[in-house]
Amino acid sequence: MAIPLPKPLGFQPGDELKLAFAFDSDRLPTPWLPVLGPRAPPVPLLDVQLTRTGGFVTAVQAATVPVPEAYLRLHQELLQEFRNDSHWPKHVLARYHWREVSEEDADAGQYALTLGGLLLATAALASAALSQGAPLTALLAGPLAEPDDAPMPLRKAE
């Protein structure tokens, strides 16, 4: 998007020109962004990131960055406008990014599902062990019990 900038009254080459934006009825303002002057890039690009949560714009971040080379190839007239002090209106490119912030916490949901699965698996194993109580006890008691026909210890002859 290109924003036309009319020449401000009394503007002289070398003066500084800054822009600020406000979103959502002036509730979310941006800082002052240098567009012309010593602190501005040769050809500026306004990079604006809007954060949305649940259908509402909740935050805005903006910065002035140099126009990437790929953009300059597409918009040669911008470079000529900014180099020519007498050419007005000048056009500033603006790039908007949307960032979506989910109200749900995906990691917490994954942990809850994992914990629920472990609890269900433990309950199923405990239920199976209890239903097989007598055979399981006999199975475990068999190898641990002393055999009835164990050899008698040898005595020394007197």
Secondary structure, DSSP 8 states (H G I E B T S, - for coil): -EEEE---TT--TT--EEE--EETTTTEE---EEEESTTS-SSEEEEEEEEEETTEEEEEEEEEEE--HHHHHH-HHHHHHHH-TT--SEEEEEEEEEEEE-SS-HHHHHHHHHHHHHHHHHHHHHHHHHHTHHHHHHHHHHHHS--TT---------
